[in-house]
Amino acid sequence: MSGAGLVRLRAFAELGKPRLSALAVFAVIAGCCIGWAPHAWPPLDRVLGTTAGTFLIAAGSAALNMYRERELDARMRRTEARPLPSGRLSPREVLAFGLGVSALGVAVLWLASNWVATAICALILLSYVLVYTPMKTRTPLNTFVGAIPGALPPVLGWTAATNQLGIGAFALFAILFLWQLPHFHAIARIYRDDYARGGLVMLPAHDPDGSLTARQACVHAIALCLVALLPFAIGMGGALYLIGALLLVPVFLVPAWRFLRAPADASARALMRASLVWLPGWLCLVAIGR
């Protein structure tokens, strides 16, 4: 393959935000495992089909998001090198890629799991692209709205395993919803100037000293650590889960408290990194501590 072909191939790969899409897949696997019968693992074909469909839909959603935000991305330093602002791909190519990959993902998920899981994945796609994306330029509440599709992957895994919703699915949703709020508040604090240049309306734009952003992050971090005990309370997790959930408490609460005490870029970055440690740790705990 020529050098130009490799550049285009790499650009298409970037459209799908593979790291974020892989994290969504990880959440789906955890939800699928905990939703299956105790002391047993779900069939490999069900897991592989569900994760493949999820990955495709997550990649398609990311591409459609980039298509809709191409003008905003060109104004921000952290996104100006993306395939559209950099000119490596055309808007038509990105739109076709996003629609095609999303449709393929829905088809794969339909064949591999059930209609409940497929409907939830379609909800993730539509709410992310059609609701959350335009809200980012209108109100700081976009963070709360965007946390809804972001919290649905483990629910998707649960429904793929059980073919129904239940209290366990709602517990998984609540935990991942709360995790996102401190995580994204920290990111918004770090990149507040860049977001302002792009026209994104985030909480730090109305909070110059960062105190309100830090309070929000700390309150939601406390709520997360409390709600993360819910799987044990309702019988989804055993003693191993409880011990692990308690060990994860300081991972999030200590940097959240430091961010509250000193709302600066350094403490916000430490909180963001802690959140990226906490989430994979919790997902592994969900899968093995049931």
KETI-142410 format. One line per 2 residues: number of its first residue (from 0); for each residue y, x, z of N, C-alpha, C. Coordinates in Angstrom, 3 decimals. Layout:
# residues N
NUM> Y/X/Z/Y/X/Z/Y/X/Z ~ ...
//
This chain:
# residues 290
0> -1.194/0.844/0.000/0.000/0.000/0.000/1.245/0.880/0.000 ~ 2.248/0.514/-0.766/3.466/1.297/-0.873/4.277/1.218/0.413
2> 5.269/2.122/0.509/6.129/2.111/1.690/6.885/0.807/1.838 ~ 7.372/0.259/0.712/8.099/-1.008/0.756/7.186/-2.143/1.208
4> 5.933/-2.080/0.759/4.980/-3.118/1.174/4.695/-3.066/2.661 ~ 4.599/-1.861/3.201/4.367/-1.715/4.637/5.557/-2.225/5.438
6> 6.768/-1.978/4.929/7.975/-2.462/5.608/7.962/-3.986/5.674 ~ 7.608/-4.630/4.566/7.566/-6.092/4.542/6.450/-6.635/5.444
8> 5.297/-5.961/5.423/4.199/-6.384/6.276/4.584/-6.292/7.744 ~ 5.270/-5.210/8.109/5.723/-5.042/9.490/6.750/-6.107/9.851
10> 7.582/-6.464/8.896/8.599/-7.495/9.147/7.943/-8.843/9.415 ~ 6.920/-9.194/8.631/6.218/-10.454/8.867/5.523/-10.446/10.229
12> 4.988/-9.286/10.625/4.352/-9.184/11.939/5.384/-9.396/13.054 ~ 6.585/-8.880/12.865/7.640/-9.039/13.870/8.063/-10.492/14.027
14> 7.953/-11.271/12.956/8.354/-12.673/13.022/7.597/-13.422/14.112 ~ 6.350/-13.080/14.290/5.509/-13.802/15.242/5.665/-13.366/16.677
16> 6.554/-12.400/16.966/6.722/-11.882/18.330/5.357/-11.695/18.992 ~ 4.559/-10.740/18.493/3.160/-10.647/18.930/2.970/-10.481/20.430
18> 3.898/-9.816/21.117/3.725/-9.647/22.572/3.830/-10.975/23.297 ~ 4.848/-11.761/22.954/5.012/-13.063/23.596/3.887/-14.019/23.205
20> 3.482/-13.953/21.937/2.385/-14.808/21.493/1.086/-14.442/22.208 ~ 0.870/-13.145/22.431/-0.328/-12.710/23.148/-0.297/-13.183/24.599
22> 0.896/-13.202/25.209/1.021/-13.695/26.584/0.683/-15.182/26.655 ~ 1.109/-15.953/25.650/0.757/-17.375/25.596/-0.753/-17.544/25.492
24> -1.389/-16.692/24.686/-2.846/-16.753/24.532/-3.535/-16.438/25.861 ~ -3.022/-15.458/26.577/-3.573/-15.093/27.880/-3.514/-16.286/28.836
26> -2.378/-17.010/28.804/-2.223/-18.191/29.657/-3.206/-19.291/29.258 ~ -3.442/-19.441/27.969/-4.400/-20.442/27.492/-5.808/-20.107/27.975
28> -6.186/-18.844/27.887/-7.522/-18.434/28.333/-7.700/-18.722/29.819 ~ -6.664/-18.407/30.617/-6.740/-18.672/32.054/-6.903/-20.164/32.321
30> -6.124/-20.996/31.624/-6.235/-22.440/31.799/-7.593/-22.963/31.384 ~ -8.134/-22.412/30.315/-9.455/-22.824/29.827/-10.546/-22.469/30.842
32> -10.433/-21.284/31.428/-11.439/-20.838/32.396/-11.417/-21.691/33.658 ~ -10.224/-21.977/34.170/-10.151/-22.727/35.427/-10.467/-24.205/35.215
34> -10.265/-24.691/33.990/-10.578/-26.083/33.714/-12.061/-26.339/33.509 ~ -12.802/-25.281/33.197/-14.235/-25.447/32.943/-14.986/-25.632/34.256
36> -16.259/-25.929/34.162/-17.065/-26.183/35.359/-17.068/-24.963/36.278 ~ -17.031/-25.180/37.605/-17.090/-24.061/38.542/-18.368/-23.229/38.347
38> -18.241/-21.944/38.607/-19.361/-21.010/38.530/-19.951/-20.914/37.123 ~ -19.143/-21.244/36.119/-19.588/-21.114/34.731/-18.382/-20.752/33.883
40> -18.646/-20.177/32.724/-17.577/-19.793/31.811/-17.631/-20.679/30.571 ~ -16.482/-21.020/30.007/-16.470/-21.890/28.817/-17.139/-21.206/27.635
42> -17.653/-21.976/26.681/-18.305/-21.388/25.505/-17.351/-20.467/24.744 ~ -17.882/-19.368/24.261/-17.050/-18.379/23.593/-16.371/-18.956/22.358
44> -17.078/-19.799/21.596/-16.481/-20.349/20.387/-15.292/-21.254/20.715 ~ -15.386/-22.004/21.831/-14.268/-22.854/22.251/-13.050/-21.995/22.632
46> -13.294/-20.919/23.373/-12.206/-20.034/23.800/-11.567/-19.351/22.599 ~ -12.386/-18.799/21.710/-11.853/-18.072/20.560/-11.082/-19.000/19.627
48> -11.620/-20.179/19.359/-10.935/-21.123/18.482/-9.620/-21.594/19.061 ~ -9.624/-21.892/20.363/-8.400/-22.363/21.020/-7.340/-21.276/21.048
50> -7.746/-20.063/21.370/-6.765/-18.970/21.434/-6.241/-18.611/20.043 ~ -7.100/-18.675/19.034/-6.642/-18.371/17.671/-5.609/-19.399/17.222
52> -5.897/-20.680/17.456/-4.942/-21.716/17.085/-3.636/-21.576/17.840 ~ -3.732/-21.274/19.131/-2.526/-21.096/19.948/-1.697/-19.924/19.458
54> -2.367/-18.811/19.153/-1.638/-17.632/18.692/-0.890/-17.933/17.396 ~ -1.536/-18.634/16.493/-0.897/-18.962/15.218/0.310/-19.877/15.428
56> 0.174/-20.880/16.295/1.288/-21.794/16.536/2.422/-21.077/17.263 ~ 2.100/-20.189/18.201/3.136/-19.425/18.893/3.883/-18.523/17.908
58> 3.141/-17.890/16.994/3.774/-17.030/15.993/4.643/-17.839/15.045 ~ 4.140/-19.010/14.628/4.924/-19.865/13.752/6.187/-20.369/14.426
60> 6.097/-20.728/15.700/7.265/-21.190/16.451/8.315/-20.095/16.539 ~ 7.869/-18.877/16.802/8.803/-17.750/16.896/9.510/-17.514/15.566
62> 8.768/-17.616/14.468/9.380/-17.417/13.147/10.399/-18.513/12.835 ~ 10.063/-19.750/13.166/10.997/-20.851/12.923/12.239/-20.715/13.801
64> 12.045/-20.223/15.012/13.184/-19.962/15.886/14.112/-18.905/15.281 ~ 13.527/-17.844/14.735/14.338/-16.810/14.093/15.060/-17.363/12.866
66> 14.393/-18.252/12.144/15.034/-18.862/10.970/16.266/-19.659/11.393 ~ 16.139/-20.439/12.441/17.245/-21.282/12.878/18.371/-20.466/13.518
68> 18.030/-19.325/14.101/19.029/-18.534/14.814/19.455/-17.278/14.042 ~ 19.214/-17.259/12.749/19.478/-16.030/11.997/20.945/-15.596/12.053
70> 21.867/-16.538/12.046/23.280/-16.172/12.113/23.658/-15.673/13.506 ~ 23.100/-16.289/14.533/23.360/-15.829/15.901/22.756/-14.451/16.134
72> 21.541/-14.228/15.630/20.884/-12.936/15.813/21.686/-11.796/15.205 ~ 22.383/-12.070/14.112/23.165/-11.023/13.448/24.341/-10.562/14.297
74> 24.756/-11.373/15.281/25.912/-11.008/16.108/25.529/-10.224/17.353 ~ 24.238/-10.217/17.688/23.815/-9.599/18.944/23.081/-8.283/18.694
76> 23.376/-7.293/19.521/22.769/-5.973/19.345/21.258/-6.013/19.542 ~ 20.784/-6.825/20.503/19.358/-6.836/20.804/18.538/-7.538/19.724
78> 19.196/-8.270/18.808/18.457/-9.009/17.772/18.895/-8.676/16.349 ~ 19.892/-7.822/16.206/20.424/-7.567/14.862/19.437/-6.851/13.947
80> 18.394/-6.240/14.538/17.401/-5.531/13.723/16.200/-6.402/13.350 ~ 16.240/-7.678/13.710/15.151/-8.571/13.340/15.073/-8.727/11.821
82> 13.940/-9.212/11.319/13.732/-9.235/9.858/14.816/-9.942/9.059 ~ 15.376/-11.045/9.562/16.406/-11.757/8.798/17.776/-11.076/8.854
84> 18.325/-10.760/10.027/19.624/-10.087/10.044/19.619/-8.727/9.346 ~ 18.472/-8.045/9.404/18.392/-6.726/8.775/18.167/-6.806/7.270
86> 17.892/-8.002/6.746/17.710/-8.178/5.315/16.341/-7.816/4.794 ~ 15.383/-7.575/5.695/14.044/-7.200/5.233/13.278/-8.389/4.677
88> 13.623/-9.603/5.125/13.012/-10.824/4.607/14.108/-11.842/4.317 ~ 13.820/-12.760/3.416/14.792/-13.800/3.089/14.550/-15.034/3.947
90> 15.564/-15.890/4.138/15.369/-17.126/4.902/14.227/-17.977/4.350 ~ 14.099/-18.052/3.037/13.028/-18.865/2.448/11.659/-18.322/2.831
92> 11.505/-17.002/2.828/10.223/-16.403/3.204/9.889/-16.689/4.669 ~ 10.888/-16.587/5.529/10.661/-16.806/6.957/10.317/-18.265/7.229
94> 11.023/-19.181/6.582/10.740/-20.607/6.758/9.321/-20.934/6.286 ~ 8.944/-20.417/5.120/7.599/-20.674/4.596/6.533/-20.097/5.524
96> 6.780/-18.896/6.033/5.834/-18.264/6.957/5.691/-19.104/8.225 ~ 6.822/-19.517/8.802/6.784/-20.287/10.041/6.064/-21.607/9.890
98> 6.374/-22.342/8.832/5.731/-23.633/8.608/4.245/-23.475/8.302 ~ 3.923/-22.501/7.448/2.530/-22.300/7.053/1.650/-21.863/8.205
100> 2.120/-20.903/8.991/1.322/-20.406/10.110/1.182/-21.479/11.191 ~ 2.245/-22.250/11.429/2.171/-23.329/12.421/1.161/-24.390/11.997
102> 1.209/-24.790/10.733/0.272/-25.798/10.239/-1.165/-25.292/10.327 ~ -1.378/-24.041/9.987/-2.720/-23.459/10.083/-3.192/-23.456/11.538
104> -2.288/-23.130/12.456/-2.648/-23.112/13.869/-3.051/-24.485/14.377 ~ -2.308/-25.510/13.981/-2.646/-26.882/14.387/-4.032/-27.264/13.856
106> -4.313/-26.903/12.605/-5.612/-27.220/12.010/-6.747/-26.508/12.747 ~ -6.542/-25.231/13.053/-7.572/-24.469/13.764/-7.818/-25.072/15.143
108> -6.731/-25.413/15.828/-6.865/-25.976/17.174/-7.573/-27.329/17.142 ~ -7.262/-28.125/16.146/-7.896/-29.444/16.003/-9.408/-29.292/15.821
110> -9.808/-28.324/15.007/-11.232/-28.123/14.738/-11.953/-27.480/15.916 ~ -11.235/-26.628/16.670/-11.887/-25.842/17.716/-11.915/-26.537/19.070
112> -10.986/-27.485/19.319/-10.921/-28.064/20.658/-10.963/-29.590/20.603 ~ -9.833/-30.240/20.873/-9.801/-31.701/20.899/-8.375/-32.173/20.634
114> -8.214/-33.480/20.507/-6.910/-34.012/20.123/-5.872/-33.856/21.238 ~ -6.304/-33.833/22.501/-5.345/-33.681/23.608/-4.699/-32.302/23.551
116> -5.514/-31.269/23.417/-4.995/-29.913/23.330/-4.123/-29.743/22.086 ~ -4.538/-30.337/20.977/-3.758/-30.243/19.744/-2.405/-30.916/19.909
118> -2.380/-32.069/20.571/-1.115/-32.783/20.797/-0.180/-31.971/21.680 ~ -0.728/-31.317/22.702/0.106/-30.494/23.583/0.680/-29.313/22.817
120> -0.121/-28.703/21.972/0.370/-27.564/21.197/1.448/-28.007/20.206 ~ 1.282/-29.176/19.613/2.318/-29.708/18.728/3.605/-29.972/19.504
122> 3.461/-30.450/20.741/4.633/-30.671/21.596/5.348/-29.358/21.890 ~ 4.587/-28.306/22.136/5.188/-26.986/22.367/6.019/-26.572/21.156
124> 5.434/-26.703/19.987/6.109/-26.303/18.750/7.390/-27.099/18.538 ~ 7.306/-28.418/18.621/8.459/-29.266/18.309/9.563/-29.128/19.354
126> 9.200/-29.091/20.630/10.227/-28.990/21.667/10.916/-27.634/21.645 ~ 10.178/-26.593/21.315/10.765/-25.247/21.269/11.744/-25.117/20.108
128> 11.330/-25.577/18.939/12.141/-25.372/17.739/13.250/-26.406/17.605 ~ 12.950/-27.668/17.910/13.896/-28.753/17.641/14.781/-29.125/18.830
130> 14.350/-28.787/20.045/15.137/-29.162/21.227/15.735/-27.940/21.906 ~ 14.883/-27.002/22.330/15.365/-25.832/23.068/16.290/-24.950/22.234
132> 15.893/-24.649/21.008/16.692/-23.731/20.179/18.138/-24.209/19.991 ~ 18.393/-25.444/19.580/19.789/-25.863/19.437/20.535/-25.982/20.763
134> 19.821/-26.229/21.866/20.492/-26.355/23.165/21.077/-25.042/23.654 ~ 20.567/-23.917/23.163/21.023/-22.619/23.645/22.497/-22.353/23.352
136> 23.058/-23.048/22.392/24.477/-22.871/22.073/25.344/-23.981/22.672 ~ 24.752/-24.826/23.522/25.486/-25.996/24.012/25.595/-26.083/25.528
138> 24.556/-25.696/26.253/24.579/-25.883/27.703/23.686/-24.857/28.401 ~ 24.105/-24.402/29.604/23.247/-23.488/30.371/21.929/-24.124/30.806
140> 21.846/-25.459/30.723/20.603/-26.130/31.084/19.475/-25.833/30.104 ~ 19.792/-25.123/29.024/18.755/-24.783/28.046/17.611/-24.001/28.686
142> 17.910/-23.229/29.731/16.854/-22.451/30.385/15.789/-23.363/30.975 ~ 16.221/-24.465/31.600/15.279/-25.403/32.201/14.483/-26.141/31.117
144> 15.168/-26.497/30.028/14.494/-27.192/28.930/13.493/-26.257/28.249 ~ 13.901/-25.007/28.020/13.017/-24.047/27.376/11.805/-23.695/28.218
146> 11.925/-23.881/29.539/10.792/-23.583/30.417/9.670/-24.603/30.267 ~ 9.971/-25.758/29.680/8.930/-26.788/29.512/7.882/-26.354/28.484
148> 8.267/-26.030/27.239/7.224/-25.545/26.312/6.617/-24.226/26.771 ~ 7.407/-23.419/27.473/6.872/-22.150/27.966/5.821/-22.322/29.040
150> 5.832/-23.470/29.737/4.873/-23.706/30.818/3.623/-24.442/30.358 ~ 3.570/-24.839/29.105/2.458/-25.665/28.629/1.201/-24.903/28.182
152> 1.251/-23.601/27.846/0.018/-22.931/27.399/-1.175/-23.036/28.345 ~ -1.021/-22.830/29.668/-2.217/-23.004/30.516/-2.704/-24.443/30.559
154> -1.771/-25.399/30.408/-2.160/-26.814/30.337/-2.980/-27.050/29.073 ~ -2.576/-26.411/27.994/-3.323/-26.513/26.736/-4.746/-26.004/26.936
156> -4.876/-24.858/27.609/-6.209/-24.320/27.872/-7.039/-25.247/28.735 ~ -6.404/-25.836/29.746/-7.088/-26.790/30.625/-7.624/-27.979/29.828
158> -6.761/-28.558/28.993/-7.181/-29.735/28.229/-8.218/-29.387/27.167 ~ -8.161/-28.172/26.631/-9.195/-27.758/25.679/-10.557/-27.713/26.346
160> -10.567/-27.397/27.655/-11.831/-27.317/28.383/-12.282/-28.671/28.899 ~ -11.326/-29.528/29.295/-11.681/-30.771/29.984/-11.474/-32.027/29.146
162> -10.701/-31.930/28.082/-10.380/-33.072/27.221/-9.540/-34.125/27.949 ~ -8.843/-33.705/29.002/-7.995/-34.638/29.730/-6.984/-33.874/30.577
164> -5.955/-34.599/31.009/-5.008/-34.037/31.956/-5.492/-34.361/33.374 ~ -4.914/-33.674/34.352/-5.291/-33.914/35.731/-4.376/-33.137/36.650
166> -4.613/-33.238/37.952/-3.743/-32.567/38.903/-3.756/-31.047/38.712 ~ -4.904/-30.529/38.275/-4.978/-29.097/38.029/-4.050/-28.661/36.910
168> -3.987/-29.464/35.858/-3.092/-29.146/34.746/-1.634/-29.168/35.193 ~ -1.281/-30.131/36.025/0.100/-30.227/36.497/0.444/-29.065/37.435
170> -0.531/-28.603/38.209/-0.301/-27.448/39.078/-0.027/-26.199/38.246 ~ -0.826/-25.986/37.206/-0.605/-24.839/36.322/0.763/-24.907/35.658
172> 1.143/-26.111/35.209/2.443/-26.310/34.578/3.575/-25.970/35.547 ~ 3.487/-26.465/36.776/4.552/-26.236/37.753/4.733/-24.755/38.054
174> 3.636/-24.046/38.176/3.721/-22.614/38.500/4.375/-21.838/37.364 ~ 3.922/-22.078/36.151/4.493/-21.321/35.033/5.926/-21.748/34.748
176> 6.266/-23.007/34.991/7.643/-23.467/34.836/8.557/-22.715/35.786 ~ 8.167/-22.636/37.052/9.003/-21.956/38.042/9.079/-20.455/37.785
178> 8.006/-19.862/37.271/8.034/-18.422/36.984/9.120/-18.076/35.972 ~ 9.296/-18.928/34.995/10.224/-18.613/33.913/11.687/-18.572/34.352
180> 12.052/-19.341/35.367/13.460/-19.458/35.731/14.036/-18.149/36.282 ~ 13.425/-17.502/37.288/13.943/-16.200/37.707/13.862/-15.150/36.596
182> 12.783/-15.231/35.824/12.600/-14.264/34.731/13.754/-14.341/33.733 ~ 14.078/-15.552/33.281/15.122/-15.695/32.270/16.531/-15.585/32.853
184> 16.706/-15.937/34.126/18.014/-15.711/34.751/18.311/-14.211/34.815 ~ 17.285/-13.421/35.124/17.467/-11.969/35.168/17.812/-11.419/33.784
186> 17.099/-11.881/32.769/17.382/-11.426/31.408/18.784/-11.830/30.982 ~ 19.178/-13.063/31.293/20.511/-13.543/30.913/21.607/-12.739/31.599
188> 21.355/-12.303/32.824/22.336/-11.462/33.523/22.469/-10.100/32.839 ~ 21.342/-9.520/32.468/21.367/-8.183/31.844/22.081/-8.218/30.499
190> 21.803/-9.258/29.705/22.339/-9.322/28.337/23.476/-10.347/28.205 ~ 24.200/-10.592/29.282/25.230/-11.638/29.273/26.288/-11.406/28.204
192> 26.726/-10.150/28.025/27.761/-9.871/27.022/27.221/-10.070/25.611 ~ 25.990/-9.650/25.392/25.377/-9.802/24.083/25.171/-11.285/23.757
194> 24.718/-12.049/24.738/24.539/-13.480/24.535/25.871/-14.158/24.233 ~ 26.922/-13.726/24.917/28.247/-14.309/24.671/28.704/-14.023/23.242
196> 28.429/-12.819/22.746/28.781/-12.487/21.360/28.031/-13.371/20.374 ~ 26.796/-13.706/20.708/25.992/-14.532/19.820/26.288/-16.011/19.926
198> 27.085/-16.396/20.928/27.412/-17.804/21.098/26.404/-18.585/21.915 ~ 25.527/-17.881/22.648/24.548/-18.555/23.492/25.186/-18.884/24.841
200> 25.017/-20.109/25.264/25.639/-20.566/26.514/24.616/-20.423/27.638 ~ 24.707/-19.314/28.372/23.790/-19.037/29.465/24.549/-19.085/30.787
202> 23.820/-19.240/31.886/24.441/-19.368/33.203/25.381/-18.213/33.544 ~ 25.030/-16.944/33.295/25.942/-15.852/33.641/27.294/-15.910/32.940
204> 27.401/-16.652/31.833/28.699/-16.791/31.161/29.696/-17.533/32.039 ~ 29.203/-18.373/32.964/30.056/-19.125/33.887/29.998/-18.537/35.296
206> 29.468/-17.344/35.410/29.221/-16.742/36.720/29.524/-15.245/36.655 ~ 30.805/-14.870/36.603/31.182/-13.475/36.359/30.595/-12.473/37.353
208> 30.550/-12.831/38.649/30.046/-11.864/39.624/28.530/-11.922/39.801 ~ 27.878/-12.873/39.161/26.419/-12.950/39.188/25.835/-13.609/40.420
210> 26.681/-14.075/41.341/26.165/-14.620/42.607/25.391/-15.917/42.390 ~ 25.900/-16.803/41.549/25.210/-18.071/41.293/23.882/-17.831/40.584
212> 23.889/-16.940/39.610/22.655/-16.606/38.889/21.610/-16.047/39.840 ~ 22.053/-15.174/40.752/21.128/-14.567/41.711/20.579/-15.607/42.683
214> 21.423/-16.545/43.126/20.942/-17.598/44.027/19.899/-18.463/43.336 ~ 20.179/-18.832/42.086/19.215/-19.633/41.334/17.880/-18.890/41.204
216> 17.964/-17.615/40.867/16.740/-16.820/40.698/15.962/-16.728/41.998 ~ 16.653/-16.516/43.109/15.978/-16.364/44.399/15.346/-17.677/44.854
218> 16.068/-18.781/44.715/15.536/-20.090/45.108/14.272/-20.410/44.317 ~ 14.306/-20.162/43.022/13.137/-20.481/42.202/11.979/-19.505/42.443
220> 12.301/-18.269/42.819/11.234/-17.325/43.165/10.524/-17.770/44.439 ~ 11.289/-18.259/45.426/10.681/-18.776/46.662/9.815/-19.998/46.350
222> 10.367/-20.907/45.548/9.607/-22.106/45.170/8.319/-21.726/44.438 ~ 8.399/-20.721/43.574/7.218/-20.279/42.832/6.128/-19.797/43.780
224> 6.503/-18.964/44.738/5.495/-18.403/45.646/4.848/-19.481/46.495 ~ 5.592/-20.544/46.816/5.021/-21.662/47.570/4.092/-22.505/46.691
226> 4.567/-22.838/45.490/3.775/-23.681/44.593/2.533/-22.942/44.097 ~ 2.601/-21.610/44.052/1.439/-20.825/43.619/0.264/-20.956/44.579
228> 0.498/-21.503/45.785/-0.591/-21.752/46.727/-1.284/-23.083/46.452 ~ -0.704/-23.894/45.585/-1.233/-25.222/45.308/-2.673/-25.213/44.782
230> -3.040/-24.302/43.872/-4.440/-24.302/43.411/-5.452/-24.181/44.547 ~ -5.119/-23.405/45.568/-6.030/-23.319/46.719/-6.057/-24.639/47.486
232> -4.889/-25.264/47.641/-4.796/-26.504/48.421/-5.572/-27.651/47.778 ~ -5.656/-27.664/46.459/-6.335/-28.781/45.784/-7.749/-28.406/45.332
234> -8.210/-27.242/45.750/-9.590/-26.868/45.474/-9.841/-26.197/44.140 ~ -8.765/-25.824/43.428/-8.944/-25.124/42.150/-9.309/-23.661/42.367
236> -8.879/-23.112/43.489/-9.124/-21.709/43.794/-9.707/-21.566/45.184 ~ -10.500/-20.532/45.370/-11.132/-20.296/46.657/-10.369/-19.282/47.489
238> -11.074/-18.656/48.424/-10.454/-17.690/49.324/-9.899/-16.493/48.559 ~ -10.603/-16.068/47.517/-10.121/-14.943/46.717/-8.770/-15.271/46.096
240> -8.638/-16.500/45.586/-7.356/-16.899/45.001/-6.261/-16.885/46.056 ~ -6.533/-17.426/47.233/-5.520/-17.479/48.287/-5.059/-16.089/48.686
242> -5.999/-15.185/48.873/-5.641/-13.812/49.258/-4.787/-13.167/48.176 ~ -5.205/-13.329/46.915/-4.448/-12.740/45.814/-3.056/-13.333/45.693
244> -2.934/-14.663/45.845/-1.628/-15.315/45.743/-0.692/-14.823/46.839 ~ -1.217/-14.615/48.054/-0.388/-14.111/49.149/0.035/-12.664/48.903
246> -0.863/-11.877/48.321/-0.519/-10.484/48.006/0.547/-10.393/46.923 ~ 0.600/-11.406/46.053/1.594/-11.404/44.979/2.978/-11.850/45.452
248> 3.075/-12.445/46.643/4.361/-12.953/47.134/5.435/-11.875/47.166 ~ 5.213/-10.720/47.811/6.287/-9.712/47.853/6.616/-9.108/46.488
250> 5.681/-9.172/45.553/5.947/-8.637/44.212/7.158/-9.320/43.601 ~ 7.276/-10.630/43.845/8.395/-11.392/43.286/9.551/-11.529/44.285
252> 9.244/-11.794/45.546/10.303/-12.107/46.500/11.172/-10.913/46.858 ~ 10.601/-9.738/46.956/11.403/-8.561/47.325/12.473/-8.263/46.279
254> 12.140/-8.143/44.991/13.212/-7.909/44.007/14.159/-9.099/43.869 ~ 13.670/-10.331/44.080/14.566/-11.492/44.026/15.591/-11.419/45.149
256> 15.155/-11.029/46.352/16.071/-10.881/47.481/17.086/-9.768/47.222 ~ 16.631/-8.673/46.639/17.544/-7.566/46.318/18.560/-7.981/45.261
258> 18.134/-8.778/44.308/19.057/-9.302/43.300/20.094/-10.206/43.959 ~ 19.660/-11.006/44.938/20.588/-11.882/45.654/21.599/-11.066/46.456
260> 21.135/-9.999/47.094/22.022/-9.175/47.909/23.006/-8.373/47.061 ~ 22.551/-7.962/45.874/23.406/-7.144/44.992/23.179/-7.579/43.554
262> 23.907/-8.632/43.085/23.693/-9.158/41.724/24.263/-8.228/40.646 ~ 23.503/-7.204/40.318/23.938/-6.226/39.317/22.857/-6.086/38.259
264> 23.187/-5.354/37.204/22.221/-5.184/36.120/20.937/-4.504/36.600 ~ 21.092/-3.510/37.490/19.922/-2.764/37.959/18.963/-3.670/38.734
266> 19.493/-4.494/39.634/18.621/-5.384/40.417/18.050/-6.495/39.543 ~ 18.822/-6.948/38.553/18.308/-7.955/37.619/17.154/-7.378/36.797
268> 17.308/-6.124/36.392/16.243/-5.492/35.604/14.984/-5.312/36.447 ~ 15.157/-4.977/37.725/14.005/-4.823/38.617/13.282/-6.161/38.792
270> 14.044/-7.257/38.892/13.431/-8.578/39.003/12.682/-8.941/37.727 ~ 13.271/-8.647/36.584/12.603/-8.943/35.318/11.270/-8.189/35.223
272> 11.277/-6.920/35.598/10.043/-6.133/35.548/9.006/-6.666/36.527 ~ 9.463/-7.073/37.700/8.532/-7.629/38.689/7.892/-8.898/38.166
274> 8.669/-9.716/37.462/8.114/-10.960/36.913/7.031/-10.660/35.887 ~ 7.199/-9.573/35.146/6.215/-9.201/34.130/4.962/-8.586/34.744
276> 5.054/-8.171/35.985/3.865/-7.742/36.727/3.176/-8.948/37.362 ~ 3.986/-9.856/37.912/3.444/-11.007/38.639/2.636/-11.921/37.725
278> 3.148/-12.218/36.541/2.496/-13.212/35.690/1.087/-12.805/35.256 ~ 0.866/-11.611/34.681/-0.515/-11.248/34.328/-1.425/-11.199/35.555
280> -0.858/-10.752/36.692/-1.655/-10.724/37.919/-2.094/-12.115/38.324 ~ -1.179/-13.082/38.242/-1.523/-14.455/38.608/-2.512/-15.061/37.615
282> -2.331/-14.810/36.324/-3.246/-15.359/35.327/-4.672/-14.831/35.536 ~ -4.788/-13.556/35.838/-6.126/-12.998/36.130/-6.703/-13.644/37.384
284> -5.857/-13.854/38.371/-6.282/-14.478/39.618/-6.783/-15.903/39.378 ~ -6.081/-16.639/38.541/-6.482/-18.007/38.199/-7.870/-18.016/37.562
286> -8.097/-17.059/36.664/-9.371/-17.037/35.929/-10.549/-16.644/36.805 ~ -10.342/-15.661/37.706/-11.481/-15.137/38.469/-11.565/-15.704/39.886
288> -10.479/-16.326/40.367/-10.475/-16.789/41.753/-10.783/-18.258/41.907 ~ -11.293/-18.903/40.856/-11.560/-20.337/40.908/-12.793/-20.648/41.758
//
